[in-house]
């Protein structure tokens, strides 16, 4: 009995100590370090209208880690989002279509007829707004949803194919828009890891600034 109580006491004390360390000490230490060393990134990588990281939520126009829904002809379009980038119209809210902030994909199989219909609809819409572009030239990432539905990036090819239309509707030259794309292209880490990608929100903020909207 004494041996059992001794073992129980040791185990109980160990559990309490580990609970304090894991539930309080470690999270507080990690939070303290992150808030000191990288406060802007720790708070969601919020960016202001100039595309710079900010800790002021009132100045923030979005996060460089989360995509947004852009419908204007003079802005770049991002990837398809099964959660509509968590943006809803007042009409959708009234109709009860809002299901809360979430992430995720359609998770359709390749043979799903709804997937084929959705892709064809998006393709037809894209071709109608980008005359001169053929279906074979449209990059896959403009027709497929990301796993999270919140991806803020598109491929360089997906950005380049939109440049003529964006330039025409924004009043900027194709050279100006191309430079905006280049300025907001994130390259492979160490030249090896990942893929080159273009941040849609940052591009559109730069376009809005060039148009005198900001």
C-alpha positions as CSV (number, residue, x, y, z in Angstrom):
1,X,0.0,0.0,0.0
2,X,2.8,2.4,0.9
3,X,4.5,1.6,-2.5
4,X,1.2,2.3,-4.3
5,X,0.7,5.6,-2.5
6,X,4.3,6.6,-3.2
7,X,3.8,5.9,-6.9
8,X,0.5,7.6,-7.0
9,X,1.9,10.7,-5.3
10,X,4.8,10.8,-7.8
11,X,2.5,10.4,-10.7
12,X,0.0,13.0,-9.4
13,X,2.8,15.6,-8.8
14,X,4.2,14.9,-12.3
15,X,0.8,15.4,-13.9
16,X,0.3,18.7,-12.1
17,X,3.8,20.0,-13.0
18,X,3.4,19.0,-16.7
19,X,-0.1,20.6,-16.7
20,X,1.4,23.9,-15.4
21,X,4.3,23.8,-17.9
22,X,2.3,22.8,-21.0
23,X,-0.9,24.8,-20.2
24,X,0.6,28.0,-18.9
25,X,4.4,28.3,-18.9
26,X,5.1,27.2,-22.4
27,X,2.2,29.1,-24.1
28,X,3.0,32.3,-22.2
29,X,6.7,32.0,-23.1
30,X,5.9,31.3,-26.7
31,X,3.4,34.2,-26.9
32,X,5.9,36.5,-25.2
33,X,8.7,35.6,-27.6
34,X,6.5,35.9,-30.7
35,X,5.0,39.2,-29.6
36,X,8.5,40.6,-29.0
37,X,10.3,39.2,-32.0
38,X,7.6,39.1,-34.7
39,X,4.5,40.9,-33.4
40,X,3.0,41.6,-36.8
41,X,3.3,38.1,-38.0
42,X,2.1,36.6,-34.7
43,X,-1.0,38.7,-34.9
44,X,-2.0,37.4,-38.4
45,X,0.3,39.1,-40.8
46,X,-2.1,42.0,-41.3
47,X,-1.3,44.5,-44.0
48,X,-2.3,48.2,-44.5
49,X,-3.3,49.8,-47.8
50,X,0.3,50.2,-48.8
51,X,0.9,46.4,-48.5
52,X,3.1,46.8,-45.4
53,X,2.7,44.7,-42.3
54,X,0.8,46.4,-39.5
55,X,-0.3,45.8,-35.9
56,X,-3.0,48.4,-36.1
57,X,-6.3,46.5,-36.9
58,X,-8.0,49.8,-37.8
59,X,-5.4,50.4,-40.6
60,X,-5.5,46.8,-41.8
61,X,-7.2,46.0,-45.1
62,X,-6.5,42.2,-44.9
63,X,-3.9,39.6,-44.3
64,X,-1.1,38.6,-46.6
65,X,-1.9,35.0,-45.7
66,X,-5.7,35.1,-46.6
67,X,-7.3,35.6,-50.0
68,X,-10.2,38.0,-50.7
69,X,-13.0,38.0,-53.2
70,X,-12.4,40.5,-56.0
71,X,-15.2,41.1,-58.6
72,X,-14.1,44.3,-60.2
73,X,-12.7,44.1,-63.8
74,X,-9.7,46.2,-63.0
75,X,-8.5,43.8,-60.2
76,X,-6.8,40.4,-60.5
77,X,-8.9,37.4,-59.7
78,X,-7.8,34.8,-57.2
79,X,-8.5,31.1,-57.0
80,X,-11.9,29.5,-56.7
81,X,-13.1,29.4,-53.1
82,X,-15.6,26.9,-51.7
83,X,-16.2,29.2,-48.7
84,X,-16.3,32.4,-50.9
85,X,-13.3,33.7,-48.9
86,X,-15.7,34.1,-46.0
87,X,-17.3,37.1,-47.7
88,X,-21.1,37.3,-48.0
89,X,-23.6,39.9,-49.3
90,X,-26.4,41.3,-47.2
91,X,-28.8,39.3,-49.3
92,X,-27.0,36.0,-48.7
93,X,-27.0,36.8,-44.9
94,X,-30.7,37.4,-45.0
95,X,-31.3,34.1,-46.8
96,X,-29.3,32.2,-44.3
97,X,-26.5,31.2,-46.6
98,X,-23.9,32.4,-44.1
99,X,-22.5,29.3,-42.3
100,X,-19.9,31.0,-40.2
101,X,-16.2,31.7,-40.8
102,X,-14.6,28.5,-42.1
103,X,-12.1,26.9,-44.5
104,X,-12.1,23.9,-46.7
105,X,-12.7,22.7,-50.3
106,X,-15.5,21.2,-52.3
107,X,-13.6,17.8,-52.1
108,X,-15.3,16.7,-55.4
109,X,-14.0,13.6,-57.1
110,X,-12.8,13.9,-60.7
111,X,-15.9,12.2,-62.0
112,X,-18.3,14.4,-60.0
113,X,-20.7,16.2,-62.5
114,X,-21.0,19.2,-60.2
115,X,-17.2,19.7,-60.5
116,X,-17.4,19.6,-64.2
117,X,-20.3,22.0,-64.4
118,X,-18.6,24.4,-62.0
119,X,-15.3,24.4,-63.9
120,X,-17.1,24.9,-67.2
121,X,-19.1,27.8,-65.8
122,X,-15.9,29.5,-64.4
123,X,-14.0,28.8,-67.6
124,X,-16.8,30.4,-69.8
125,X,-16.9,33.4,-67.5
126,X,-13.2,33.8,-67.6
127,X,-13.0,33.5,-71.4
128,X,-15.8,36.1,-71.8
129,X,-13.9,38.6,-69.7
130,X,-10.5,37.9,-71.3
131,X,-11.0,38.0,-75.1
132,X,-8.2,36.5,-77.1
133,X,-7.4,33.8,-74.4
134,X,-8.1,30.2,-75.4
135,X,-9.4,27.6,-73.0
136,X,-6.1,25.7,-73.3
137,X,-4.2,28.7,-72.0
138,X,-6.1,29.1,-68.8
139,X,-3.9,27.9,-65.9
140,X,-5.4,25.2,-63.7
141,X,-5.2,27.2,-60.5
142,X,-7.7,29.7,-61.8
143,X,-10.3,26.9,-62.2
144,X,-9.5,24.7,-59.2
145,X,-10.0,25.5,-55.5
146,X,-7.3,25.4,-52.9
147,X,-7.5,23.0,-50.0
148,X,-8.3,25.8,-47.6
149,X,-10.4,27.9,-49.9
150,X,-8.5,30.9,-48.5
151,X,-5.3,30.8,-50.6
152,X,-4.1,34.3,-51.2
153,X,-1.8,33.3,-54.1
154,X,-2.0,32.4,-57.8
155,X,0.8,31.2,-60.0
156,X,2.8,33.7,-62.1
157,X,1.2,32.3,-65.3
158,X,-2.3,32.9,-63.8
159,X,-1.3,36.5,-63.1
160,X,0.3,37.1,-66.5
161,X,-2.7,35.8,-68.4
162,X,-4.9,38.5,-66.7
163,X,-2.5,41.4,-67.3
164,X,-4.1,42.6,-70.6
165,X,-7.6,42.7,-69.1
166,X,-6.5,44.3,-65.9
167,X,-4.5,46.9,-67.8
168,X,-7.5,47.7,-70.1
169,X,-10.0,48.2,-67.3
170,X,-7.7,50.0,-64.9
171,X,-6.3,52.4,-67.4
172,X,-2.8,51.4,-66.6
173,X,-0.3,50.2,-69.2
174,X,0.5,46.5,-69.5
175,X,4.1,47.4,-68.5
176,X,2.9,49.0,-65.3
177,X,0.7,46.0,-64.4
178,X,3.5,43.6,-65.3
179,X,5.8,45.5,-62.9
180,X,3.2,45.3,-60.2
181,X,3.0,41.5,-60.6
182,X,6.8,41.2,-60.5
183,X,7.0,43.4,-57.3
184,X,4.5,41.1,-55.6
185,X,5.8,37.8,-56.7
186,X,7.2,35.6,-53.9
187,X,9.9,33.3,-55.2
188,X,11.0,29.8,-54.1
189,X,12.5,29.7,-50.6
190,X,16.3,29.5,-51.1
191,X,15.6,29.0,-54.8
192,X,14.5,25.4,-54.2
193,X,11.6,25.0,-51.8
194,X,8.0,25.7,-52.8
195,X,6.9,27.5,-56.0
196,X,6.9,31.0,-57.3
197,X,3.6,32.7,-56.4
198,X,1.8,36.0,-56.7
199,X,0.0,37.6,-53.9
200,X,-3.4,38.8,-55.3
201,X,-4.3,41.2,-52.5
202,X,-1.0,43.0,-52.7
203,X,-1.2,43.3,-56.5
204,X,-4.7,44.7,-56.2
205,X,-3.7,47.2,-53.5
206,X,-0.9,48.4,-55.8
207,X,-3.3,48.7,-58.7
208,X,-5.8,50.7,-56.6
209,X,-3.0,53.0,-55.5
210,X,-1.8,53.5,-59.1
211,X,-5.4,54.3,-60.1
212,X,-5.6,56.9,-57.3
213,X,-8.2,55.0,-55.3
214,X,-6.2,55.0,-52.1
